Amino acid sequence: MLLNPPQKQKLTGLAPAQLDALKALNRGPLVADSTEVTDLLERLTAAGWLAVTVCEGDRELYTIRPFATPPVRPTAGGSPVLSKFTVIHRDSDGIVVEHPVSWCDLRIHDPRLLALTGGLDAVEIGLSEQLSARLAADLRWGGFTVADAAAEDKSFTTRGWSAPDLWFHRRSTLGPRVVTWEHFGPTKWAKTEFDPLPARRPNYPSDPIALPVPDLDALRTADPSLTTVIENRRSCRAFDDTNPLTLAQLAELLYRAARTRSVETTDTGEELPSRPYPSGGSVHELELYPVIRHVAGLAPGMYHYNSHDHALHLVAPADSAAVRRLVRTTSATLAEAAEPQAVLLMSARAGRVMWGYEQVAYANILKHVGVLMQTVYLTATAMGLGTVAQGFSDTAAFTAATGVDELEECNVGSMILGTPAVSR
């Protein structure tokens, strides 16, 4: 019985040599030494049960590693080129060729083959035409190449997807490539090697600006109903600079939408905060950075919201080049290219998520951005403020302003906030 969940296959009527071959395959690689064994290996290969290594003498060239059932080999034709979705990169096991909707990976052991994938002639790199043709056929079989350069632009379905988007989708979901939880999801893979990152981000060196705390008991009775808030929620792109947002309003919104209410410490030393919005695994990796241009009671500049102490810390002055860029990039979202009263930049301390999650870490971060955005939207609506989420932000300017390594903390969201203009 062959088992590779969710696939299984029962083999019957095997000859003694074939049974011996199966036992040998359990121990490691096998080279066929009879017609009976060759037939068995071809059957298993066609069904996706075997990893197959192509060699030149004693030198291994490449290996096809299946993770799903292969399709029928396509017929040759056209002038094959690499698919726009094919990615060649190095991982801990060497160089690998991958495609997000393939049934296999192709591992390259001989770096000369990289030149072949780029279109060089086999003779130029010292390989036989036979091996070159075999590689070309296997690349086509795996879906790593397409018939011609225009093949993927003829259909809206494939033309609409970009390589990063399709890879992100495939790598962050269960499917043909991932069918078990061994290296996927909340595995806490780093537990034995790295300490978990603390819940509290180190403070910026500037003195804290304590923020007023709103009266939640009064808000429970004075706020509009949830249905009213949801139905009244709108994206606001025009703001009233003659009646700007106030420090007290900014403080209330931050407290209601994003403060840290408590932190639980587990037996393993993980710190799990509680905030008004949900977070996978309760890691709460998101940080808020208000960029202020025109807020009554608060000097312009870029601040960090310390959600544990409900305070602001100045990160960069308003006249710094990075902060000016962060303000300017919002104008494309606003009516008449206006400048915002305030921008809430969302960053992720990615290691908080990546310590416990494999493959889905960044996908989870973006889901958290979505729920925080909706929480800010609804809170602002309840308060009579205007806000609009942006589909982009200047990550380079954020990194320049904070001086933090982007791989440790990166900008992942942006919302514009202010007093809505009165419609006439």
C-alpha positions as CSV (number, residue, x, y, z in Angstrom):
1,M,0.0,0.0,0.0
2,L,1.3,3.4,-1.0
3,L,0.3,6.2,1.3
4,N,0.8,10.0,0.8
5,P,-2.3,11.6,2.4
6,P,-4.7,12.3,1.0
7,Q,-3.6,9.8,-1.8
8,K,-3.3,6.1,-1.4
9,Q,-2.8,3.2,-3.9
10,K,-2.9,-0.5,-3.4
11,L,-0.4,-2.5,-5.5
12,T,-1.3,-6.1,-6.4
13,G,0.2,-8.9,-8.5
14,L,3.9,-7.7,-8.0
15,A,6.7,-9.9,-9.1
16,P,9.5,-10.8,-6.5
17,A,11.9,-8.3,-8.2
18,Q,9.3,-5.6,-7.9
19,L,8.7,-6.3,-4.2
20,D,12.4,-6.1,-3.7
21,A,12.5,-2.8,-5.6
22,L,9.8,-1.3,-3.3
23,K,11.8,-2.4,-0.2
24,A,14.9,-0.8,-1.7
25,L,13.0,2.5,-2.4
26,N,12.1,2.6,1.3
27,R,15.8,2.8,2.0
28,G,16.8,5.3,-0.7
29,P,17.5,5.8,-4.4
30,L,17.1,2.9,-6.8
31,V,18.4,2.3,-10.3
32,A,16.3,-0.1,-12.4
33,D,18.1,-3.3,-13.3
34,S,15.4,-5.3,-15.1
35,T,12.4,-4.7,-17.3
36,E,10.0,-5.7,-14.5
37,V,11.5,-3.0,-12.2
38,T,11.6,-0.4,-15.0
39,D,7.9,-1.0,-15.7
40,L,7.1,-0.6,-12.0
41,L,9.2,2.6,-11.6
42,E,7.5,4.1,-14.7
43,R,4.1,3.4,-13.3
44,L,4.9,4.9,-9.9
45,T,6.5,7.9,-11.6
46,A,3.5,8.6,-13.8
47,A,1.3,8.5,-10.7
48,G,3.5,10.9,-8.7
49,W,4.9,8.4,-6.1
50,L,8.6,8.8,-6.9
51,A,11.2,11.5,-6.9
52,V,13.2,11.0,-10.1
53,T,16.8,12.1,-10.5
54,V,18.3,12.6,-14.0
55,C,22.1,11.9,-14.1
56,E,24.9,12.2,-16.6
57,G,27.2,9.2,-15.6
58,D,27.7,9.6,-11.9
59,R,26.8,13.3,-11.9
60,E,23.3,14.2,-10.7
61,L,21.8,16.9,-12.9
62,Y,18.3,17.5,-11.5
63,T,15.5,15.9,-9.5
64,I,11.7,16.1,-10.0
65,R,10.0,16.0,-6.6
66,P,6.2,15.5,-6.9
67,F,3.7,16.6,-4.3
68,A,0.5,15.8,-6.4
69,T,-0.6,13.6,-9.2
70,P,1.2,14.5,-12.5
71,P,-0.8,15.3,-15.6
72,V,-0.3,13.5,-18.9
73,R,3.0,14.6,-20.5
74,P,2.2,17.4,-23.0
75,T,3.3,17.0,-26.6
76,A,6.2,19.1,-27.8
77,G,5.6,22.2,-29.8
78,G,6.2,25.9,-30.1
79,S,9.2,27.7,-28.7
80,P,9.0,27.1,-25.0
81,V,9.9,29.9,-22.6
82,L,9.8,30.1,-18.8
83,S,6.3,30.8,-17.4
84,K,6.0,34.3,-15.8
85,F,5.0,32.5,-12.6
86,T,8.2,30.2,-12.5
87,V,10.6,31.1,-9.7
88,I,14.2,29.8,-9.4
89,H,15.7,30.3,-6.0
90,R,17.9,28.8,-3.3
91,D,16.6,27.2,-0.1
92,S,18.2,25.1,2.6
93,D,18.4,22.1,0.2
94,G,19.9,23.9,-2.8
95,I,18.5,25.5,-6.0
96,V,14.9,24.8,-6.8
97,V,12.6,25.6,-9.7
98,E,9.0,26.2,-8.5
99,H,5.7,27.2,-10.0
100,P,2.6,28.0,-7.9
101,V,0.2,25.7,-9.7
102,S,2.6,22.9,-10.6
103,W,2.4,19.4,-9.3
104,C,6.1,19.2,-8.6
105,D,9.3,21.0,-7.8
106,L,12.5,20.6,-9.9
107,R,15.7,20.7,-7.9
108,I,18.8,21.6,-9.8
109,H,22.0,19.9,-8.7
110,D,24.2,21.0,-11.6
111,P,24.4,24.8,-11.9
112,R,25.0,24.5,-15.7
113,L,21.3,23.8,-16.1
114,L,20.5,27.3,-15.0
115,A,21.9,28.5,-18.3
116,L,19.6,26.1,-20.1
117,T,16.5,27.5,-18.4
118,G,17.6,30.9,-19.7
119,G,17.8,29.7,-23.3
120,L,21.4,28.8,-23.9
121,D,22.2,25.9,-26.2
122,A,23.2,22.6,-24.5
123,V,26.4,22.3,-26.5
124,E,27.6,25.7,-25.2
125,I,27.5,24.4,-21.6
126,G,28.8,20.9,-22.3
127,L,25.6,18.9,-22.1
128,S,24.3,16.4,-24.7
129,E,21.4,17.3,-26.9
130,Q,19.6,14.2,-25.4
131,L,19.9,15.6,-21.9
132,S,18.9,19.1,-23.0
133,A,15.8,17.6,-24.7
134,R,15.0,15.6,-21.5
135,L,15.2,18.7,-19.3
136,A,13.0,20.7,-21.8
137,A,10.4,18.0,-21.7
138,D,10.4,17.8,-17.9
139,L,10.1,21.6,-17.6
140,R,7.1,21.5,-19.9
141,W,5.6,18.6,-18.0
142,G,6.0,20.4,-14.7
143,G,4.4,23.6,-16.1
144,F,7.6,25.6,-15.6
145,T,7.6,26.5,-19.3
146,V,4.8,27.5,-21.7
147,A,4.5,27.1,-25.5
148,D,5.5,30.7,-26.3
149,A,6.0,34.1,-24.7
150,A,2.5,35.2,-25.4
151,A,0.7,32.1,-24.1
152,E,-0.1,33.4,-20.7
153,D,-1.3,36.8,-21.9
154,K,-4.0,35.3,-24.2
155,S,-6.4,34.5,-21.2
156,F,-7.6,37.1,-18.8
157,T,-7.4,34.5,-16.0
158,T,-3.6,34.1,-16.3
159,R,-2.9,37.6,-17.5
160,G,-4.6,39.2,-14.5
161,W,-2.5,37.3,-11.9
162,S,1.0,38.7,-11.1
163,A,3.7,36.2,-10.1
164,P,3.9,37.6,-6.5
165,D,0.1,37.5,-6.0
166,L,-0.2,33.9,-7.2
167,W,2.8,32.8,-5.2
168,F,1.4,34.5,-2.1
169,H,-1.9,32.8,-2.6
170,R,-0.4,29.3,-3.1
171,R,2.1,29.6,-0.3
172,S,-0.3,30.9,2.4
173,T,-3.1,28.3,1.8
174,L,-3.6,24.6,2.1
175,G,-3.8,22.9,-1.2
176,P,-1.9,20.5,-3.5
177,R,1.5,21.7,-2.2
178,V,0.5,21.6,1.5
179,V,-1.8,18.9,2.8
180,T,-0.5,18.5,6.4
181,W,0.3,20.8,9.3
182,E,3.9,19.6,9.6
183,H,5.4,22.9,8.3
184,F,2.3,25.0,7.9
185,G,0.4,27.3,10.2
186,P,1.0,27.8,14.0
187,T,3.8,25.3,14.4
188,K,5.9,27.5,16.7
189,W,8.9,26.3,14.8
190,A,11.3,28.8,16.5
191,K,10.4,27.6,20.0
192,T,13.6,25.5,20.4
193,E,16.0,28.0,18.8
194,F,14.9,31.6,19.5
195,D,13.3,33.5,22.3
196,P,9.8,34.9,21.5
197,L,9.8,38.6,20.9
198,P,8.2,40.7,23.7
199,A,4.8,42.1,23.3
200,R,6.0,45.7,24.1
201,R,8.0,47.4,21.4
202,P,11.0,49.3,22.8
203,N,10.2,53.0,23.2
204,Y,11.6,55.7,21.0
205,P,14.0,57.9,23.0
206,S,11.8,61.0,23.0
207,D,9.8,61.9,26.2
208,P,6.3,60.4,26.2
209,I,3.2,62.6,25.6
210,A,0.5,61.2,27.9
211,L,-2.9,61.1,26.3
212,P,-6.3,61.6,27.9
213,V,-8.3,58.5,28.6
214,P,-11.9,58.5,27.4
215,D,-14.8,57.6,29.7
216,L,-15.8,54.2,28.3
217,D,-18.8,53.9,30.6
218,A,-20.2,57.2,29.2
219,L,-19.5,56.1,25.6
220,R,-21.4,52.8,26.2
221,T,-24.6,54.8,26.6
222,A,-23.9,57.9,24.4
223,D,-22.5,56.1,21.3
224,P,-24.7,55.4,18.3
225,S,-25.8,51.8,17.9
226,L,-23.6,49.3,16.1
227,T,-26.1,49.0,13.2
228,T,-26.0,52.8,12.9
229,V,-22.2,52.9,12.8
230,I,-22.0,50.1,10.3
231,E,-24.6,51.6,8.0
232,N,-23.1,55.2,8.3
233,R,-19.5,54.1,7.6
234,R,-18.1,55.8,4.5
235,S,-14.6,56.5,3.2
236,C,-14.0,60.2,3.6
237,R,-11.7,62.0,1.1
238,A,-12.4,65.6,1.9
239,F,-11.5,67.2,5.2
240,D,-12.2,70.6,7.0
241,D,-8.8,72.2,7.8
242,T,-10.6,75.2,9.4
243,N,-11.9,72.7,12.1
244,P,-9.0,70.2,12.5
245,L,-8.9,67.0,14.5
246,T,-7.9,67.6,18.1
247,L,-5.4,65.8,20.3
248,A,-8.3,64.6,22.5
249,Q,-10.1,63.1,19.6
250,L,-6.9,61.4,18.3
251,A,-6.3,60.0,21.8
252,E,-9.9,58.7,22.1
253,L,-9.7,57.0,18.7
254,L,-6.3,55.3,19.6
255,Y,-7.6,54.2,23.0
256,R,-10.8,52.8,21.7
257,A,-9.4,51.1,18.6
258,A,-5.8,50.0,19.4
259,R,-4.8,50.2,23.1
260,T,-3.3,47.2,24.8
261,R,-5.8,46.2,27.5
262,S,-3.7,43.5,29.1
263,V,-0.8,41.1,28.5
264,E,-0.9,37.4,29.4
265,T,2.4,35.5,29.8
266,T,2.3,31.8,29.0
267,D,4.3,29.0,30.7
268,T,6.7,29.1,27.7
269,G,7.4,32.8,28.1
270,E,5.2,34.1,25.3
271,E,3.5,37.4,25.8
272,L,0.0,37.6,24.4
273,P,-1.7,41.0,24.5
274,S,-5.4,41.8,24.4
275,R,-6.6,44.7,22.2
276,P,-10.0,45.8,20.9
277,Y,-9.4,44.0,17.6
278,P,-8.6,40.3,17.0
279,S,-5.2,38.9,16.2
280,G,-4.3,35.3,15.2
281,G,-2.6,33.6,18.1
282,S,-3.1,36.8,20.1
283,V,0.3,38.0,19.0
284,H,-0.8,41.6,18.2
285,E,2.3,42.5,16.1
286,L,0.8,45.7,14.7
287,E,2.0,49.2,15.8
288,L,0.4,52.6,15.0
289,Y,2.4,55.7,13.9
290,P,0.3,58.9,13.7
291,V,1.9,61.3,11.2
292,I,0.6,64.7,12.1
293,R,0.2,67.7,9.8
294,H,-2.7,69.7,11.3
295,V,-4.0,68.5,14.7
296,A,-5.0,71.0,17.3
297,G,-2.9,70.6,20.5
298,L,-0.2,68.4,18.9
299,A,2.9,69.6,17.1
300,P,3.4,68.3,13.5
301,G,5.7,65.3,13.1
302,M,5.7,61.5,13.1
303,Y,4.8,59.8,16.4
304,H,4.6,56.2,17.7
305,Y,1.6,55.2,19.7
306,N,2.7,53.3,22.8
307,S,-0.5,51.2,23.2
308,H,0.6,49.8,26.6
309,D,1.0,53.3,28.3
310,H,-1.5,55.2,26.0
311,A,1.1,57.7,25.1
312,L,2.9,59.2,22.0
313,H,6.6,59.3,21.4
314,L,8.0,61.6,18.7
315,V,9.8,59.6,16.1
316,A,10.8,62.2,13.4
317,P,10.2,65.9,13.0
318,A,7.7,67.3,10.5
319,D,10.5,68.9,8.4
320,S,12.4,65.7,7.9
321,A,12.5,64.5,4.3
322,A,10.9,61.1,5.2
323,V,8.0,62.6,7.0
324,R,7.4,65.1,4.2
325,R,7.3,62.2,1.7
326,L,4.8,60.3,4.0
327,V,2.5,63.3,4.0
328,R,2.8,63.9,0.2
329,T,2.0,60.3,-0.8
330,T,-1.4,60.5,0.7
331,S,-2.5,63.3,-1.6
332,A,-3.4,60.8,-4.4
333,T,-6.1,59.5,-2.1
334,L,-7.7,62.8,-1.2
335,A,-10.0,65.2,-3.1
336,E,-8.2,67.9,-5.0
337,A,-4.8,66.4,-4.0
338,A,-5.1,67.9,-0.5
339,E,-2.8,67.1,2.4
340,P,-4.1,65.1,5.3
341,Q,-4.7,66.4,8.9
342,A,-3.3,63.1,10.2
343,V,-2.2,59.7,8.8
344,L,-2.2,56.5,10.8
345,L,0.6,54.3,9.5
346,M,0.4,50.6,10.5
347,S,3.6,48.6,10.9
348,A,4.2,45.0,11.7
349,R,6.8,43.6,14.0
350,A,6.9,40.6,11.8
351,G,8.9,38.4,14.1
352,R,6.0,38.4,16.6
353,V,4.1,36.4,14.0
354,M,6.9,34.6,12.3
355,W,8.2,33.0,15.5
356,G,5.1,30.8,15.7
357,Y,3.7,30.6,12.1
358,E,5.2,29.0,9.1
359,Q,4.3,30.0,5.5
360,V,1.2,32.0,6.6
361,A,2.9,34.7,8.7
362,Y,2.6,37.6,6.2
363,A,-0.9,36.5,5.1
364,N,-1.9,36.7,8.8
365,I,-0.4,40.1,9.1
366,L,-2.4,41.5,6.2
367,K,-5.6,39.9,7.7
368,H,-4.8,41.8,11.0
369,V,-4.3,45.0,9.0
370,G,-7.8,44.5,7.6
371,V,-9.5,44.0,11.0
372,L,-7.6,47.0,12.5
373,M,-8.7,49.1,9.6
374,Q,-12.3,48.2,10.1
375,T,-12.0,48.9,13.8
376,V,-10.6,52.3,13.1
377,Y,-13.3,52.9,10.5
378,L,-16.1,52.1,12.9
379,T,-14.6,54.0,15.8
380,A,-14.1,57.1,13.7
381,T,-17.7,56.9,12.4
382,A,-19.0,56.6,16.0
383,M,-17.0,59.7,16.9
384,G,-18.1,61.7,13.9
385,L,-14.6,61.7,12.3
386,G,-13.7,61.0,8.7
387,T,-11.2,58.3,7.6
388,V,-10.2,56.5,4.5
389,A,-7.9,53.5,4.1
390,Q,-5.2,53.6,1.5
391,G,-4.2,50.7,-0.7
392,F,-0.5,51.6,-0.5
393,S,2.0,53.5,1.5
394,D,5.6,54.6,1.1
395,T,7.5,51.8,2.9
396,A,10.9,53.3,2.1
397,A,10.0,56.6,3.7
398,F,8.7,54.8,6.8
399,T,12.0,52.9,7.1
400,A,13.9,56.1,6.7
401,A,11.8,57.9,9.3
402,T,12.0,55.2,11.9
403,G,15.5,53.9,11.3
404,V,14.4,50.4,11.9
405,D,15.4,47.3,9.8
406,E,12.4,46.6,7.4
407,L,12.7,42.9,8.1
408,E,12.1,43.5,11.8
409,E,9.3,46.1,11.4
410,C,7.7,47.0,8.2
411,N,4.9,49.4,7.1
412,V,1.9,47.4,6.1
413,G,-1.1,49.8,6.1
414,S,-2.1,53.4,6.0
415,M,-5.3,55.3,6.9
416,I,-6.0,59.1,6.6
417,L,-7.9,60.7,9.5
418,G,-9.5,64.1,10.2
419,T,-12.6,66.2,10.5
420,P,-14.8,65.6,7.5
421,A,-15.6,68.5,5.3
422,V,-19.3,69.7,5.5
423,S,-21.1,68.7,2.2
424,R,-22.8,71.6,0.5
